[in-house]
């Protein structure tokens, strides 16, 4: 780490976590998080208005905590980066407004960055510079995407995405069916360890020959979610107990099978030798294990950040901002909007 490397503060407020990260060059100094997940749990999902209010309350204390832990003054910053989309509109507005205020007050450049590109960029602080190109499989509550990334600061290409429920959303809905708490991903992962991965033959969406012609790298988990719900309903109607562990394991296996199969295929067909897996679902133990197995067989280098950097966080925004400063990318205009439907191909607003 050199004092000449850009020092960037990143703000992430796309959903229910207020994240503030500080990165110098490719070194993570601090990743501070204030989560409102407990406030949403009783509703069984994220409530946008609740998330926005939580960001307002947490923003200043989280920035102060991040600077204190990193031993950095705001005046020391070279730039401010913020998630400007995609995400919940109200939540994004809080982060964008805070970042604009900091940039103006400090006289520093502002970078409004894409949430998905930031999930790719965060691996720089974990495993060093990204191979160019890199294939990225991003799986979360709102996104299931396959991205070809020649340059994370300027060139991100979408090969496929979910056409209905994202993987993380399916985990939450299946957890609800099984009576497991929100968020569903960690609870299904734990329950699945005691179950049989092939106990129940759940469908693999968009994997038959016809679907592979039209939706080669797209994902669909709505049918799988419905199949699980109907299986559980039939079991309950017959008066038999629901084997939660077997359902969780078989459901998880179906999701992970499709994700890794299509990701490895995308690498092979595009001549890419590095796959990065990111997003909240990347914390899933079975996804990590199957990705490692299939990448090893195909001669593909697998990069997966530690679980804390897979979920939404400020470090990923700061990492992308630092990369943009280092590569001389133009900063954003101070009029940049919060864009809830920002396309992944637009890396910087």
VOBA-1610 file (N, C-alpha, C; in pm, whole numbers, padded with zeros to 5 digits, always signed):
BEGIN
Unk+00085-00120+00000Unk+00000+00000+00000Unk+00087+00124+00000Unk+00057+00214-00089Unk+00135+00337-00102Unk+00046+00458-00078Unk+00106+00563-00019Unk+00030+00686+00004Unk-00009+00753-00126Unk+00057+00711-00237Unk+00025+00768-00368Unk-00099+00705-00429Unk-00143+00591-00376Unk-00262+00524-00429Unk-00387+00599-00385Unk-00491+00600-00469Unk-00611+00678-00435Unk-00682+00626-00310Unk-00719+00720-00225Unk-00795+00689-00103Unk-00940+00726-00129Unk-01027+00625-00129Unk-01166+00646-00169Unk-01262+00592-00064Unk-01364+00672-00034Unk-01472+00629+00054Unk-01591+00590-00033Unk-01649+00473-00005Unk-01763+00425-00081Unk-01887+00411+00005Unk-02002+00448-00051Unk-02130+00441+00020Unk-02224+00350-00056Unk-02282+00253+00013Unk-02375+00158-00047Unk-02508+00159+00030Unk-02618+00193-00041Unk-02751+00194+00022Unk-02856+00141-00075Unk-02824+00040-00153Unk-02918-00004-00256Unk-03037-00082-00200Unk-03020-00139-00080Unk-03129-00220-00024Unk-03142-00193+00126Unk-03111-00292+00209Unk-03140-00278+00352Unk-03016-00264+00439Unk-02899-00246+00378Unk-02778-00230+00457Unk-02706-00101+00421Unk-02673-00024+00524Unk-02595+00098+00505Unk-02449+00060+00514Unk-02379+00066+00401Unk-02239+00026+00398Unk-02149+00143+00367Unk-02042+00155+00444Unk-01939+00257+00418Unk-01804+00188+00421Unk-01734+00192+00310Unk-01601+00131+00302Unk-01498+00233+00264Unk-01375+00210+00305Unk-01263+00296+00267Unk-01152+00207+00211Unk-01109+00240+00090Unk-01007+00162+00020Unk-00895+00255-00024Unk-00771+00211-00005Unk-00657+00282-00063Unk-00596+00192-00170Unk-00610+00234-00295Unk-00560+00152-00405Unk-00637+00023-00415Unk-00572-00089-00381Unk-00636-00220-00379Unk-00640-00278-00239Unk-00621-00192-00139Unk-00617-00237+00000Unk-00741-00187+00076Unk-00813-00278+00136Unk-00931-00243+00215Unk-00887-00198+00354Unk-00923-00075+00390Unk-00892-00024+00522Unk-01002-00052+00621Unk-01127-00038+00578Unk-01239-00062+00669Unk-01365-00090+00589Unk-01450-00172+00644Unk-01580-00202+00585Unk-01683-00196+00697Unk-01752-00083+00709Unk-01847-00062+00818Unk-01989-00084+00766Unk-02067-00159+00841Unk-02204-00194+00800Unk-02302-00162+00912Unk-02415-00103+00876Unk-02529-00089+00968Unk-02648-00154+00898Unk-02691-00268+00948Unk-02796-00344+00881Unk-02932-00319+00945Unk-03034-00311+00861Unk-03172-00299+00912Unk-03250-00427+00892Unk-03179-00539+00870Unk-03247-00665+00838Unk-03344-00707+00947Unk-03311-00681+01073Unk-03401-00720+01182Unk-03534-00644+01176Unk-03530-00521+01126Unk-03652-00441+01116Unk-03745-00493+01006Unk-03688-00567+00910Unk-03768-00620+00800Unk-03816-00762+00827Unk-03751-00831+00921Unk-03777-00973+00941Unk-03923-01003+00971Unk-03989-00916+01049Unk-04128-00945+01085Unk-04223-00931+00968Unk-04176-00866+00860Unk-04258-00854+00740Unk-04228-00964+00640Unk-04124-01043+00665Unk-04088-01151+00575Unk-04018-01105+00449Unk-03970-00982+00447Unk-03902-00927+00330Unk-03871-00780+00352Unk-03795-00722+00261Unk-03751-00584+00275Unk-03866-00488+00242Unk-03891-00393+00332Unk-03991-00288+00312Unk-03917-00161+00271Unk-03935-00112+00148Unk-03856+00001+00099Unk-03856+00124+00191Unk-03972+00163+00243Unk-03979+00281+00327Unk-03901+00263+00457Unk-03910+00144+00514Unk-03833+00114+00635Unk-03684+00122+00606Unk-03643+00068+00492Unk-03502+00070+00455Unk-03451+00213+00438Unk-03530+00298+00371Unk-03489+00436+00349Unk-03469+00510+00480Unk-03564+00494+00572Unk-03553+00562+00701Unk-03434+00512+00781Unk-03407+00382+00771Unk-03292+00326+00843Unk-03161+00383+00788Unk-03153+00400+00656Unk-03032+00460+00597Unk-03012+00603+00647Unk-03120+00679+00655Unk-03110+00817+00704Unk-03052+00822+00845Unk-03098+00731+00930Unk-03052+00729+01069Unk-02908+00680+01081Unk-02869+00589+00993Unk-02739+00524+01009Unk-02627+00593+00934Unk-02658+00678+00838Unk-02556+00728+00746Unk-02441+00799+00818Unk-02469+00905+00892Unk-02361+00981+00955Unk-02284+00898+01057Unk-02352+00825+01148Unk-02275+00742+01243Unk-02186+00639+01174Unk-02233+00582+01063Unk-02153+00479+00994Unk-02032+00540+00926Unk-02048+00658+00867Unk-01932+00728+00808Unk-01830+00763+00916Unk-01878+00812+01028Unk-01788+00848+01138Unk-01715+00725+01191Unk-01788+00614+01204Unk-01727+00490+01254Unk-01621+00439+01156Unk-01652+00444+01026Unk-01557+00397+00926Unk-01428+00479+00929Unk-01442+00609+00934Unk-01323+00696+00937Unk-01242+00672+01064Unk-01311+00657+01176Unk-01241+00632+01302Unk-01164+00501+01300Unk-01226+00396+01249Unk-01160+00265+01245Unk-01042+00263+01148Unk-01054+00339+01040Unk-00947+00342+00940Unk-00837+00442+00974Unk-00865+00528+01072Unk-00768+00633+01106Unk-00754+00734+00994Unk-00866+00764+00930Unk-00867+00852+00814Unk-00956+00973+00842Unk-00910+01092+00802Unk-00995+01210+00808Unk-01065+01227+00674Unk-01184+01284+00676Unk-01255+01306+00550Unk-01172+01391+00455Unk-01095+01483+00510Unk-01012+01571+00426Unk-00901+01494+00354Unk-00871+01372+00401Unk-00766+01292+00339Unk-00813+01223+00211Unk-00943+01216+00190Unk-00998+01140+00077Unk-00960+01202-00057Unk-00940+01115-00155Unk-00916+01161-00292Unk-01044+01162-00375Unk-01143+01082-00334Unk-01270+01075-00407Unk-01376+01010-00321Unk-01500+01030-00361Unk-01615+00966-00296Unk-01689+00886-00402Unk-01723+00762-00370Unk-01799+00677-00462Unk-01928+00635-00395Unk-02032+00613-00476Unk-02162+00576-00421Unk-02236+00488-00521Unk-02314+00395-00471Unk-02402+00318-00557Unk-02515+00408-00605Unk-02524+00428-00735Unk-02633+00510-00789Unk-02741+00424-00853Unk-02723+00294-00860Unk-02822+00202-00910Unk-02758+00069-00945Unk-02836-00033-00971Unk-02980-00042-00945Unk-03007-00070-00798Unk-03135-00063-00760Unk-03173-00087-00622Unk-03306-00023-00590Unk-03338-00012-00463Unk-03461+00054-00420Unk-03445+00204-00434Unk-03539+00268-00502Unk-03524+00409-00536Unk-03500+00497-00413Unk-03585+00484-00312Unk-03571+00567-00193Unk-03441+00543-00120Unk-03401+00418-00109Unk-03276+00384-00043Unk-03157+00441-00117Unk-03158+00429-00249Unk-03050+00484-00330Unk-03037+00635-00313Unk-03152+00703-00305Unk-03151+00849-00292Unk-03078+00895-00167Unk-03092+00820-00059Unk-03025+00857+00066Unk-02873+00853+00047Unk-02824+00744-00011Unk-02681+00731-00031Unk-02627+00832-00129Unk-02698+00853-00240Unk-02652+00948-00342Unk-02648+01089-00285Unk-02750+01127-00208Unk-02752+01261-00149Unk-02637+01280-00051Unk-02609+01178+00029Unk-02499+01187+00125Unk-02365+01200+00053Unk-02347+01122-00054Unk-02222+01126-00128Unk-02202+01261-00197Unk-02310+01316-00253Unk-02301+01448-00315Unk-02261+01553-00212Unk-02321+01546-00094Unk-02289+01643+00010Unk-02142+01635+00049Unk-02091+01512+00064Unk-01950+01495+00099Unk-01860+01549-00012Unk-01892+01514-00136Unk-01808+01557-00248Unk-01802+01708-00259Unk-01916+01774-00243Unk-01920+01921-00252Unk-01846+01983-00135Unk-01871+01934-00014Unk-01808+01992+00105Unk-01657+01976+00103Unk-01610+01862+00050Unk-01467+01834+00051Unk-01396+01881-00077Unk-01476+01915-00179Unk-01416+01952-00307Unk-01349+01835-00375Unk-01410+01716-00364Unk-01353+01594-00421Unk-01442+01541-00533Unk-01385+01467-00628Unk-01466+01409-00736Unk-01561+01302-00683Unk-01673+01289-00752Unk-01777+01194-00714Unk-01792+01090-00824Unk-01800+00964-00783Unk-01822+00854-00878Unk-01949+00780-00840Unk-02052+00793-00924Unk-02174+00717-00905Unk-02161+00587-00981Unk-02156+00474-00911Unk-02120+00348-00976Unk-02236+00248-00974Unk-02223+00148-01059Unk-02323+00043-01070Unk-02303-00061-00961Unk-02411-00095-00895Unk-02409-00191-00785Unk-02351-00326-00828Unk-02388-00374-00946Unk-02342-00505-00992Unk-02194-00503-01027Unk-02150-00397-01094Unk-02008-00385-01124Unk-01925-00378-00996Unk-01981-00314-00893Unk-01911-00305-00765Unk-01894-00443-00702Unk-01995-00531-00718Unk-01983-00668-00667Unk-01866-00741-00733Unk-01838-00707-00858Unk-01724-00767-00927Unk-01594-00706-00877Unk-01591-00574-00864Unk-01469-00502-00829Unk-01418-00534-00689Unk-01506-00574-00599Unk-01464-00595-00460Unk-01361-00707-00448Unk-01357-00798-00544Unk-01261-00908-00535Unk-01118-00860-00547Unk-01099-00738-00598Unk-00965-00680-00608Unk-00900-00670-00470Unk-00979-00632-00369Unk-00921-00615-00234Unk-00901-00750-00165Unk-00955-00855-00222Unk-00941-00989-00163Unk-00832-01070-00233Unk-00831-01066-00366Unk-00741-01153-00441Unk-00653-01080-00542Unk-00649-00947-00537Unk-00564-00873-00628Unk-00633-00840-00760Unk-00559-00786-00856Unk-00617-00740-00982Unk-00700-00848-01051Unk-00809-00804-01112Unk-00896-00897-01184Unk-00831-00938-01316Unk-00837-01066-01351Unk-00797-01105-01486Unk-00889-01036-01587Unk-00833-01002-01701Unk-00913-00936-01804Unk-00908-01019-01931Unk-01020-01079-01972Unk-01153-01062-01912Unk-01177-01160-01796Unk-01279-01128-01718Unk-01330-01214-01611Unk-01476-01243-01641Unk-01520-01364-01607Unk-01663-01395-01609Unk-01714-01381-01466Unk-01826-01313-01449Unk-01882-01292-01316Unk-02021-01353-01307Unk-02041-01434-01206Unk-02173-01487-01173Unk-02218-01415-01046Unk-02317-01326-01060Unk-02365-01249-00946Unk-02502-01299-00906Unk-02515-01344-00782Unk-02641-01402-00735Unk-02678-01340-00601Unk-02797-01280-00597Unk-02842-01212-00475Unk-02993-01217-00469Unk-03049-01140-00374Unk-03194-01135-00362Unk-03261-01066-00478Unk-03190-00979-00547Unk-03251-00907-00657Unk-03194-00939-00793Unk-03080-01009-00795Unk-03012-01031-00923Unk-02957-01173-00935Unk-02968-01230-01054Unk-02895-01350-01092Unk-02844-01320-01232Unk-02716-01290-01243Unk-02662-01238-01368Unk-02531-01306-01404Unk-02511-01327-01535Unk-02383-01372-01588Unk-02325-01256-01669Unk-02208-01210-01628Unk-02148-01091-01689Unk-02010-01123-01744Unk-01984-01079-01865Unk-01850-01084-01922Unk-01786-00949-01894Unk-01671-00949-01827Unk-01611-00825-01778Unk-01470-00808-01834Unk-01457-00745-01951Unk-01323-00713-02001Unk-01251-00607-01916Unk-01326-00510-01863Unk-01270-00404-01780Unk-01379-00355-01685Unk-01363-00382-01556Unk-01470-00354-01461Unk-01499-00205-01447Unk-01407-00119-01491Unk-01428+00026-01479Unk-01498+00085-01601Unk-01509+00007-01709Unk-01566+00067-01830Unk-01640-00029-01922Unk-01622-00158-01906Unk-01678-00253-02003Unk-01731-00377-01933Unk-01861-00377-01906Unk-01929-00493-01847Unk-02042-00532-01941Unk-02041-00657-01985Unk-02139-00704-02083Unk-02228-00811-02021Unk-02358-00798-02039Unk-02453-00894-01985Unk-02473-01009-02083Unk-02445-01131-02037Unk-02470-01251-02117Unk-02606-01311-02084Unk-02650-01294-01959Unk-02778-01351-01918Unk-02817-01303-01780Unk-02944-01317-01749Unk-02994-01275-01618Unk-03122-01353-01587Unk-03178-01328-01471Unk-03302-01395-01434Unk-03419-01337-01514Unk-03510-01424-01555Unk-03629-01376-01626Unk-03749-01369-01532Unk-03730-01410-01406Unk-03837-01398-01306Unk-03773-01382-01168Unk-03789-01479-01081Unk-03731-01469-00947Unk-03579-01484-00952Unk-03510-01399-00879Unk-03366-01416-00861Unk-03341-01530-00762Unk-03220-01581-00760Unk-03189-01696-00674Unk-03214-01664-00526Unk-03166-01548-00481Unk-03186-01512-00340Unk-03331-01496-00304Unk-03410-01442-00397Unk-03553-01427-00375Unk-03619-01564-00360Unk-03576-01661-00441Unk-03630-01796-00431Unk-03595-01859-00297Unk-03474-01835-00249Unk-03434-01887-00117Unk-03527-01831-00009Unk-03556-01701-00015Unk-03643-01640+00086Unk-03783-01699+00082Unk-03836-01718-00040Unk-03973-01768-00053Unk-03983-01914-00010Unk-03884-01995-00044Unk-03886-02135-00002Unk-03867-02146+00149Unk-03785-02060+00205Unk-03768-02060+00351Unk-03902-02033+00420Unk-03978-01939+00363Unk-04110-01908+00421Unk-04202-02029+00415Unk-04198-02102+00304Unk-04280-02222+00289Unk-04242-02327+00394Unk-04113-02333+00425Unk-04064-02432+00521Unk-04069-02384+00665Unk-04118-02262+00687Unk-04127-02209+00822Unk-03994-02164+00878Unk-03898-02132+00791Unk-03767-02085+00834Unk-03764-01932+00834Unk-03679-01871+00915Unk-03677-01724+00928Unk-03624-01654+00803Unk-03649-01522+00799Unk-03593-01433+00697Unk-03464-01371+00751Unk-03362-01352+00668Unk-03351-01395+00529Unk-03328-01545+00517Unk-03381-01603+00410Unk-03387-01747+00400Unk-03257-01817+00366Unk-03167-01750+00294Unk-03046-01817+00246Unk-02965-01889+00353Unk-02922-01820+00459Unk-02841-01888+00560Unk-02914-02003+00629Unk-03045-01988+00650Unk-03121-02092+00720Unk-03139-02216+00633Unk-03162-02197+00503Unk-03171-02312+00413Unk-03036-02380+00401Unk-02929-02303+00395Unk-02795-02360+00387Unk-02767-02449+00508Unk-02803-02402+00627Unk-02780-02482+00748Unk-02868-02607+00750Unk-02996-02590+00717Unk-03087-02705+00718Unk-03044-02810+00616Unk-02994-02766+00502Unk-02957-02858+00393Unk-02843-02951+00431Unk-02761-02912+00528Unk-02648-02996+00567Unk-02692-03128+00627Unk-02815-03134+00675Unk-02867-03257+00734Unk-02959-03333+00637Unk-02973-03281+00513Unk-03066-03341+00419Unk-02998-03407+00301Unk-03081-03469+00217Unk-03030-03537+00098Unk-03041-03449-00025Unk-02931-03431-00094Unk-02929-03341-00210Unk-03012-03394-00326Unk-03032-03525-00331Unk-03112-03585-00439Unk-03236-03655-00383Unk-03276-03617-00263Unk-03393-03680-00201Unk-03520-03652-00280Unk-03530-03533-00338Unk-03648-03492-00414Unk-03599-03436-00548Unk-03661-03478-00656Unk-03619-03435-00789Unk-03692-03308-00829Unk-03637-03193-00787Unk-03695-03065-00823Unk-03644-03021-00961Unk-03724-02941-01035Unk-03687-02903-01172Unk-03569-02805-01178Unk-03498-02811-01290Unk-03390-02718-01322Unk-03440-02627-01434Unk-03471-02502-01401Unk-03530-02411-01498Unk-03437-02371-01611Unk-03494-02360-01731Unk-03423-02315-01850Unk-03299-02398-01883Unk-03311-02530-01869Unk-03197-02616-01901Unk-03228-02721-02007Unk-03353-02733-02053Unk-03379-02829-02160Unk-03327-02773-02293Unk-03323-02856-02394Unk-03261-02816-02521Unk-03325-02691-02582Unk-03458-02686-02580Unk-03526-02571-02640Unk-03495-02443-02563Unk-03500-02452-02429Unk-03471-02333-02348Unk-03326-02288-02364Unk-03235-02384-02380Unk-03095-02348-02395Unk-03068-02276-02526Unk-03153-02297-02624Unk-03140-02225-02751Unk-03183-02079-02735Unk-03290-02057-02658Unk-03345-01921-02645Unk-03292-01846-02524Unk-03260-01920-02418Unk-03218-01857-02292Unk-03090-01924-02240Unk-02988-01928-02326Unk-02869-02007-02294Unk-02807-01970-02160Unk-02797-01841-02132Unk-02733-01799-02008Unk-02828-01724-01915Unk-02958-01741-01937Unk-03058-01683-01848Unk-03096-01781-01738Unk-03162-01728-01635Unk-03203-01810-01521Unk-03351-01792-01492Unk-03412-01895-01437Unk-03552-01888-01393Unk-03567-01976-01271Unk-03614-01917-01161Unk-03633-01992-01038Unk-03778-01989-00988Unk-03867-01924-01063Unk-04006-01917-01022Unk-04072-02055-01025Unk-04046-02132-01132Unk-04104-02266-01141Unk-04054-02358-01032Unk-03926-02346-00999Unk-03868-02427-00892Unk-03933-02393-00759Unk-03948-02264-00732Unk-04013-02220-00608Unk-04154-02276-00597Unk-04228-02271-00708Unk-04365-02324-00710Unk-04366-02474-00690Unk-04271-02544-00751Unk-04263-02690-00736Unk-04239-02729-00591Unk-04153-02653-00522Unk-04128-02680-00380Unk-04255-02657-00298Unk-04323-02546-00324Unk-04445-02515-00249Unk-04551-02622-00270Unk-04569-02669-00393Unk-04669-02772-00420Unk-04632-02905-00356Unk-04503-02936-00355Unk-04458-03061-00293Unk-04487-03059-00143Unk-04458-02945-00080Unk-04482-02930+00064Unk-04632-02934+00093Unk-04712-02867+00011Unk-04858-02867+00030Unk-04916-03008+00019Unk-04868-03084-00078Unk-04916-03222-00096Unk-04878-03308+00024Unk-04761-03286+00073Unk-04714-03363+00189Unk-04801-03331+00311Unk-04827-03204+00332Unk-04909-03164+00447Unk-05053-03213+00433Unk-05104-03210+00307Unk-05242-03255+00284Unk-05258-03403+00314Unk-05151-03479+00296Unk-05157-03623+00322Unk-05136-03656+00469Unk-05108-03554+00548Unk-05087-03575+00691Unk-04947-03621+00727Unk-04858-03624+00630Unk-04721-03667+00657Unk-04634-03548+00696Unk-04535-03569+00780Unk-04446-03458+00818Unk-04360-03415+00699Unk-04328-03288+00695Unk-04243-03234+00588Unk-04096-03250+00628Unk-04017-03322+00550Unk-03875-03338+00581Unk-03798-03211+00542Unk-03795-03117+00632Unk-03740-02985+00600Unk-03598-02993+00546Unk-03515-03075+00608Unk-03375-03084+00565Unk-03364-03137+00423Unk-03444-03238+00389Unk-03440-03294+00254Unk-03491-03194+00150Unk-03599-03123+00184Unk-03652-03022+00091Unk-03549-02912+00070Unk-03489-02865+00179Unk-03390-02758+00169Unk-03270-02802+00085Unk-03221-02923+00110Unk-03103-02972+00037Unk-03133-02993-00110Unk-03248-03048-00142Unk-03283-03076-00281Unk-03311-02947-00357Unk-03378-02852-00291Unk-03400-02721-00352Unk-03268-02650-00378Unk-03184-02646-00278Unk-03054-02578-00290Unk-02971-02640-00402Unk-02975-02774-00412Unk-02898-02842-00516Unk-02946-02803-00655Unk-03078-02789-00671Unk-03134-02750-00801Unk-03087-02610-00840Unk-03088-02518-00744Unk-03043-02380-00772Unk-02895-02378-00809Unk-02816-02440-00726Unk-02670-02436-00743Unk-02627-02509-00871Unk-02695-02616-00904Unk-02664-02692-01025Unk-02678-02603-01149Unk-02789-02532-01158Unk-02814-02446-01274Unk-02714-02330-01278Unk-02693-02264-01166Unk-02603-02149-01162Unk-02462-02186-01208Unk-02408-02292-01152Unk-02270-02328-01183Unk-02258-02388-01323Unk-02358-02464-01364Unk-02353-02525-01498Unk-02346-02416-01605Unk-02433-02316-01593Unk-02436-02210-01694Unk-02313-02119-01684Unk-02263-02096-01565Unk-02146-02011-01549Unk-02022-02074-01614Unk-02002-02203-01591Unk-01887-02272-01650Unk-01902-02279-01802Unk-02024-02304-01849Unk-02048-02307-01993Unk-02016-02171-02056Unk-02055-02063-01989Unk-02028-01928-02041Unk-01877-01904-02051Unk-01803-01949-01951Unk-01658-01935-01956Unk-01599-02009-02075Unk-01642-02134-02092Unk-01585-02217-02197Unk-01619-02164-02336Unk-01741-02118-02354Unk-01782-02071-02487Unk-01727-01933-02521Unk-01682-01859-02420Unk-01628-01726-02445Unk-01476-01719-02426Unk-01414-01834-02404Unk-01269-01838-02390Unk-01217-01764-02268Unk-01294-01765-02160Unk-01255-01696-02037Unk-01207-01799-01935Unk-01096-01771-01871Unk-01033-01870-01782Unk-01044-01834-01634Unk-01126-01734-01602Unk-01143-01694-01462Unk-01291-01666-01437Unk-01345-01726-01331Unk-01484-01704-01292Unk-01486-01646-01152Unk-01558-01534-01138Unk-01580-01478-01005Unk-01726-01497-00968Unk-01750-01543-00847Unk-01885-01557-00795Unk-01905-01453-00686Unk-02010-01371-00697Unk-02035-01266-00600Unk-02182-01248-00572Unk-02215-01154-00483Unk-02353-01135-00440Unk-02382-01216-00315Unk-02491-01184-00247Unk-02521-01246-00119Unk-02529-01397-00121Unk-02581-01455-00230Unk-02596-01601-00237Unk-02460-01669-00252Unk-02357-01593-00288Unk-02222-01649-00298Unk-02169-01695-00163Unk-02236-01656-00055Unk-02198-01704+00078Unk-02245-01848+00100Unk-02331-01899+00012Unk-02384-02034+00026Unk-02274-02138+00012Unk-02266-02228+00109Unk-02156-02324+00112Unk-02161-02423-00003Unk-02281-02464-00043Unk-02292-02561-00152Unk-02258-02496-00286Unk-02296-02370-00305Unk-02260-02299-00428Unk-02109-02289-00440Unk-02042-02256-00332Unk-01897-02244-00335Unk-01832-02378-00368Unk-01883-02485-00305Unk-01824-02617-00326Unk-01844-02666-00470Unk-01966-02653-00522Unk-01991-02701-00658Unk-01918-02616-00761Unk-01911-02486-00740Unk-01836-02400-00832Unk-01690-02441-00835Unk-01634-02471-00719Unk-01494-02513-00712Unk-01473-02644-00787Unk-01565-02740-00767Unk-01552-02870-00833Unk-01559-02856-00985Unk-01658-02783-01033Unk-01677-02772-01177Unk-01570-02686-01244Unk-01526-02581-01176Unk-01419-02499-01232Unk-01288-02578-01239Unk-01260-02657-01138Unk-01137-02736-01137Unk-01136-02834-01254Unk-01252-02897-01279Unk-01260-02992-01391Unk-01242-02924-01526Unk-01288-02799-01535Unk-01282-02726-01663Unk-01156-02643-01679Unk-01068-02643-01580Unk-00946-02564-01589Unk-00970-02415-01577Unk-01070-02378-01497Unk-01107-02237-01478Unk-01067-02194-01337Unk-01003-02079-01325Unk-00967-02026-01194Unk-01090-01964-01129Unk-01122-02008-01009Unk-01239-01957-00937Unk-01195-01855-00834Unk-01266-01741-00832Unk-01242-01635-00734Unk-01374-01606-00663Unk-01375-01623-00532Unk-01494-01593-00452Unk-01450-01513-00330Unk-01495-01389-00316Unk-01459-01312-00196Unk-01513-01378-00069Unk-01454-01345+00043Unk-01506-01398+00169Unk-01652-01355+00186Unk-01732-01432+00262Unk-01876-01405+00270Unk-01913-01262+00304Unk-01837-01196+00392Unk-01869-01060+00430Unk-01858-00960+00317Unk-01780-00994+00215Unk-01766-00906+00099Unk-01858-00946-00015Unk-01931-01056+00002Unk-02027-01099-00101Unk-02160-01026-00085Unk-02201-01007+00039Unk-02325-00933+00063Unk-02301-00785+00035Unk-02408-00706+00030Unk-02396-00563+00000Unk-02308-00494+00104Unk-02214-00414+00059Unk-02121-00347+00151Unk-02059-00225+00085Unk-02005-00137+00166Unk-01943-00017+00114Unk-01806-00041+00055Unk-01740-00151+00097Unk-01607-00181+00046Unk-01609-00201-00105Unk-01713-00265-00155Unk-01718-00293-00299Unk-01732-00163-00379Unk-01805-00066-00325Unk-01823+00062-00393Unk-01691+00141-00390Unk-01626+00139-00275Unk-01497+00208-00264Unk-01393+00144-00355Unk-01396+00010-00365Unk-01300-00061-00450Unk-01317-00022-00597Unk-01442-00015-00643Unk-01466+00024-00782Unk-01428+00171-00802Unk-01461+00255-00706Unk-01422+00396-00716Unk-01272+00413-00725Unk-01198+00337-00643Unk-01051+00346-00644Unk-00994+00300-00777Unk-01054+00195-00834Unk-01010+00147-00965Unk-01033+00254-01073Unk-01147+00324-01061Unk-01177+00429-01159Unk-01080+00546-01148Unk-01049+00584-01026Unk-00952+00693-01007Unk-00816+00652-01062Unk-00772+00530-01030Unk-00641+00481-01073Unk-00630+00474-01224Unk-00742+00445-01291Unk-00740+00431-01438Unk-00778+00561-01509Unk-00795+00667-01433Unk-00821+00796-01493Unk-00959+00811-01554Unk-01058+00738-01502Unk-01194+00751-01553Unk-01254+00885-01508Unk-01335+00943-01595Unk-01398+01071-01564Unk-01497+01054-01447Unk-01498+01148-01353Unk-01596+01140-01244Unk-01736+01170-01294Unk-01834+01143-01211Unk-01973+01169-01245Unk-02006+01316-01224Unk-02112+01359-01290Unk-02163+01494-01269Unk-02234+01499-01135Unk-02230+01613-01069Unk-02298+01626-00940Unk-02450+01616-00952Unk-02500+01619-01074Unk-02644+01603-01096Unk-02683+01457-01117Unk-02591+01363-01093Unk-02622+01224-01121Unk-02745+01180-01042Unk-02832+01100-01104Unk-02954+01057-01036Unk-02934+00926-00961Unk-03031+00892-00878Unk-03043+00757-00824Unk-03131+00680-00921Unk-03072+00580-00989Unk-03141+00509-01096Unk-03172+00367-01053Unk-03297+00342-01015Unk-03335+00211-00961Unk-03325+00099-01063Unk-03329+00133-01192Unk-03322+00032-01297Unk-03197+00049-01383Unk-03091+00098-01326Unk-02966+00122-01397Unk-02915-00007-01463Unk-02894-00007-01594Unk-02847-00130-01661Unk-02703-00161-01625Unk-02671-00289-01618Unk-02537-00329-01575Unk-02430-00283-01674Unk-02468-00263-01798Unk-02371-00217-01898Unk-02329-00073-01875Unk-02401+00001-01791Unk-02363+00137-01754Unk-02287+00129-01621Unk-02155+00126-01629Unk-02074+00105-01509Unk-02074+00228-01420Unk-02070+00347-01482Unk-02066+00472-01406Unk-02175+00564-01454Unk-02249+00625-01360Unk-02356+00717-01396Unk-02299+00850-01442
//
